[in-house]
Amino acid sequence: MTVKPIKSKKDYHQAMERLEMIFDAKKGTPQGDELEVLSILIEKYEDEHFPIGLPDPIEAIKFRMEQLGYNQVDLAKVVGLKSRASEILNGKRKLSLEMIRQLHDKLRIPTDVLIQPY
């Protein structure tokens, strides 16, 4: 096992190729250990060079509603009024602190997603 830090795109591509070759390695074997270390190095490189930002707050609400099978009436029960729910979903009303708390508590949407500007 010759594992080295990933410092460049070339190193990254080589690491990805090696990962594909040993992907099915069994835990507790030398290749399994190499797979584990290589995965950590690749994840660190990707986090630094290909960061994924937080989703748009309104899109996060819509996505969570879809997951839960909620409609606008269900959202109105969380934020107070049907017209308010409509305004939120159409981007015409900003989320208040109380709405953010309710959306977090009832829909389990992380607050760091909801407090972003949009």
C-alpha positions in Angstrom: 0.0 0.0 0.0 1.5 3.3 -1.1 -0.9 6.1 -0.2 0.1 9.7 -0.5 -1.6 13.0 0.0 -3.7 14.3 -2.9 -2.3 17.7 -3.9 -3.3 18.1 -7.5 -5.9 17.1 -10.1 -3.5 14.4 -11.4 -3.1 13.0 -7.9 -6.9 13.1 -7.5 -7.5 11.2 -10.8 -4.9 8.6 -9.9 -6.5 8.1 -6.5 -10.0 7.8 -8.1 -8.7 5.2 -10.5 -7.1 3.2 -7.6 -10.3 3.5 -5.6 -12.2 1.9 -8.5 -9.8 -1.0 -8.7 -10.0 -1.8 -4.9 -13.6 -0.8 -4.4 -14.8 -4.3 -3.4 -11.9 -5.0 -1.0 -12.9 -6.7 2.2 -12.6 -4.9 5.6 -9.6 -6.0 7.6 -7.4 -6.8 4.6 -4.5 -4.6 3.4 -6.6 -3.5 0.4 -9.5 -2.8 2.7 -7.3 -0.6 4.8 -6.0 1.2 1.7 -9.6 1.7 0.5 -10.5 3.3 3.8 -7.5 5.7 3.8 -7.9 6.5 0.2 -11.6 7.3 0.7 -10.7 9.8 3.5 -8.1 11.5 1.4 -10.4 11.8 -1.6 -13.3 13.2 0.5 -10.9 15.8 2.0 -9.7 16.8 -1.4 -13.3 17.0 -2.8 -14.5 19.1 0.2 -11.7 21.6 -0.3 -11.9 21.8 -4.2 -15.5 21.0 -5.0 -17.6 22.4 -2.0 -21.3 21.9 -2.1 -23.2 24.9 -0.9 -26.4 24.9 1.1 -29.7 24.8 -0.9 -32.0 27.8 -1.5 -34.4 28.1 1.5 -37.5 28.1 -0.6 -36.3 25.1 -2.7 -35.5 23.3 0.6 -39.0 23.9 1.9 -40.5 22.7 -1.4 -38.3 19.6 -1.4 -39.2 18.7 2.2 -42.9 19.3 1.5 -42.6 16.8 -1.5 -40.8 14.3 0.7 -43.6 14.5 3.3 -46.4 14.6 0.8 -47.4 18.1 2.0 -49.3 20.6 0.0 -49.8 24.4 0.5 -52.6 23.8 3.0 -50.2 21.7 5.1 -47.6 24.4 4.9 -50.2 27.0 6.0 -50.7 25.0 9.2 -47.0 25.4 9.9 -46.6 29.1 9.0 -50.1 30.4 9.9 -52.1 31.3 6.8 -52.7 29.8 3.4 -51.9 33.2 1.8 -48.7 33.4 3.8 -47.7 30.0 2.6 -48.3 31.0 -1.0 -46.3 34.2 -0.6 -43.4 32.2 0.9 -43.4 29.6 -1.9 -43.5 32.3 -4.5 -40.7 34.3 -2.9 -42.9 37.3 -2.2 -42.6 37.0 1.6 -39.4 36.6 3.6 -39.3 34.1 6.4 -39.6 35.5 9.8 -37.7 34.2 12.8 -40.9 32.5 14.1 -41.5 30.9 10.7 -38.0 29.6 10.6 -38.4 28.1 14.1 -41.7 26.4 13.0 -40.3 25.1 9.8 -37.3 23.7 11.6 -39.4 22.1 14.4 -42.2 20.7 12.2 -40.5 20.0 8.9 -37.0 19.3 10.3 -35.3 21.7 7.9 -31.9 22.8 9.3 -32.0 26.4 10.5 -28.7 27.2 8.7 -30.5 26.5 5.4 -33.6 28.6 6.3 -31.7 31.7 7.5 -29.8 32.2 4.2 -30.7 35.2 2.0 -32.8 34.5 -1.1 
